[in-house]
Amino acid sequence: MITHSRLLDLLHYDPSTGVFTRRVQRQKYKAGEVAGKIRPEDGYVIIGIDGRSYVAHRLAWLYVYGEWPPNKLDHKNLIKSDNRIENLRHATQAENTCNAKKRSSNKSGWKGVHWNKKLKKWSASISFKNKRLYLGSFNDVKEAAEAYIFAALEIHGEYARFE
């Protein structure tokens, strides 16, 4: 693993843009050149240093705070290539999952809301501590969405995401 001092020697990080640039010229890199490429399969910026690949958001944390983050880091705005330090925060796996977009298969338009065919109503539910909590069934989709939003704020706090 790269150390804080080695990182500072090799790269410059701009916390307001989240962009790393090379400090020194080496074989295939020029000094001042933007470091890293977006990995197509997941959208994270990957930077090669000393024959090893690192995700840029973890390097940003190391650069600013001088230590590796102990857990996962969450991109607050869900843009995996946005490595501004203000967009990064510590997160457990559960917190990171809370800050996820609604599924692409969602038909209600609201996270945590689905049509219950049996009841012929909109049902709301939320996950908490690996359990699914039923929030109720509603005639109006917006009422179900409000139930989810209220529960998400209560349970997930700053990691709650509604869309």
Legacy VTK file of the C-alpha trace (Angstrom):
# vtk DataFile Version 3.0
C-alpha trace
ASCII
DATASET POLYDATA
POINTS 163 float
0.000 0.000 0.000
1.186 3.477 -0.795
2.092 5.730 2.124
0.890 9.282 2.648
4.366 10.736 2.033
4.851 8.702 -1.169
1.449 9.854 -2.424
2.348 13.491 -1.746
5.650 13.031 -3.618
3.988 11.581 -6.717
0.607 13.293 -7.028
-1.113 16.595 -6.416
-4.782 16.508 -5.402
-7.168 19.435 -5.777
-9.900 18.930 -3.144
-12.229 21.413 -4.857
-12.250 19.459 -8.146
-11.324 15.982 -6.931
-8.691 15.689 -9.667
-5.211 14.236 -9.193
-2.284 15.388 -11.344
1.220 13.942 -11.639
3.999 15.844 -9.860
6.917 14.095 -11.542
7.657 12.838 -15.005
8.120 9.094 -15.281
8.310 6.666 -18.186
4.823 7.085 -19.644
3.584 10.039 -17.580
4.297 13.737 -17.834
4.417 16.100 -14.874
1.146 18.065 -14.649
-0.825 15.385 -16.476
-4.176 14.296 -15.014
-3.722 10.967 -13.246
-6.178 8.130 -13.609
-8.865 6.818 -15.893
-12.526 6.065 -15.350
-13.034 2.304 -15.137
-15.874 1.596 -17.614
-17.445 -1.289 -15.700
-18.216 0.704 -12.549
-17.407 4.393 -13.120
-14.676 4.725 -10.463
-11.470 6.613 -11.237
-8.467 4.267 -11.042
-4.905 5.543 -10.628
-1.816 3.416 -11.180
1.051 4.025 -8.771
4.201 1.912 -8.491
2.622 -0.988 -10.387
-0.544 -1.075 -8.290
-4.054 0.270 -9.002
-5.920 2.432 -6.492
-9.404 3.931 -6.534
-9.053 7.706 -6.503
-11.610 8.373 -3.774
-9.566 6.365 -1.260
-6.381 8.155 -2.374
-8.167 11.494 -1.913
-8.972 10.547 1.671
-5.371 9.480 2.304
-4.060 12.681 0.704
-6.250 15.017 2.805
-6.374 13.171 6.131
-3.043 11.335 6.090
-4.581 7.926 6.722
-6.537 5.291 4.883
-10.288 5.356 5.557
-11.185 2.540 7.965
-14.404 1.545 6.160
-16.028 2.211 2.847
-16.339 5.710 1.454
-19.657 6.918 0.120
-20.003 9.346 -2.783
-22.808 11.556 -1.444
-24.070 12.529 -4.897
-23.698 8.951 -6.280
-21.290 10.093 -9.016
-18.426 7.638 -8.635
-15.962 9.805 -10.535
-16.677 12.890 -8.370
-13.819 12.674 -5.892
-14.087 16.108 -4.319
-13.377 15.670 -0.618
-16.713 17.333 0.275
-18.491 14.583 -1.696
-16.849 11.760 0.274
-17.815 10.420 3.700
-17.209 7.358 5.839
-19.915 4.728 5.447
-20.610 1.203 6.496
-21.859 -1.184 3.817
-25.397 -0.669 5.155
-25.086 3.143 5.014
-23.640 2.977 1.525
-26.598 0.821 0.450
-29.069 3.347 1.932
-27.596 6.010 -0.318
-28.387 4.028 -3.471
-30.705 5.013 -6.303
-34.044 3.318 -6.699
-33.861 0.169 -8.787
-34.186 0.462 -12.520
-37.057 -2.045 -12.382
-39.053 0.270 -10.060
-42.464 1.021 -11.586
-43.899 3.333 -8.920
-41.354 6.093 -9.481
-40.600 6.130 -5.739
-37.947 4.257 -3.806
-39.449 1.791 -1.327
-42.897 1.802 -2.973
-44.502 -0.958 -5.041
-47.949 -1.973 -6.232
-49.469 -4.768 -4.148
-51.626 -6.778 -6.572
-53.342 -8.721 -3.814
-54.458 -5.610 -1.897
-54.773 -3.436 -5.010
-52.920 -0.672 -3.161
-49.510 0.931 -3.032
-47.300 -0.617 -0.353
-44.253 0.939 1.262
-41.388 -0.893 2.936
-37.827 -0.194 4.007
-34.783 -2.285 4.904
-33.210 -1.952 8.336
-30.639 -4.263 9.943
-31.101 -6.860 7.192
-34.867 -6.964 7.715
-37.695 -5.641 5.589
-40.025 -3.355 7.566
-43.563 -3.029 6.230
-44.728 0.608 6.405
-48.305 0.157 5.222
-50.569 0.100 2.200
-52.058 3.218 0.657
-54.584 4.217 -1.988
-52.303 6.972 -3.269
-48.719 6.396 -4.418
-47.629 9.721 -2.905
-48.904 8.677 0.519
-46.823 5.495 0.272
-43.821 7.563 -0.811
-44.277 9.918 2.155
-44.323 6.918 4.509
-41.045 5.712 2.995
-39.440 9.178 3.154
-40.429 9.635 6.792
-39.060 6.194 7.711
-35.865 6.671 5.689
-35.095 9.960 7.427
-35.787 8.391 10.799
-33.802 5.204 10.188
-31.061 6.179 7.741
-30.511 9.841 8.648
-28.020 11.635 6.411
-27.648 8.509 4.225
-31.346 8.449 3.300
-32.072 8.691 -0.433
-35.551 8.925 -1.900
-35.147 8.936 -5.661
LINES 1 164
163 0 1 2 3 4 5 6 7 8 9 10 11 12 13 14 15 16 17 18 19 20 21 22 23 24 25 26 27 28 29 30 31 32 33 34 35 36 37 38 39 40 41 42 43 44 45 46 47 48 49 50 51 52 53 54 55 56 57 58 59 60 61 62 63 64 65 66 67 68 69 70 71 72 73 74 75 76 77 78 79 80 81 82 83 84 85 86 87 88 89 90 91 92 93 94 95 96 97 98 99 100 101 102 103 104 105 106 107 108 109 110 111 112 113 114 115 116 117 118 119 120 121 122 123 124 125 126 127 128 129 130 131 132 133 134 135 136 137 138 139 140 141 142 143 144 145 146 147 148 149 150 151 152 153 154 155 156 157 158 159 160 161 162
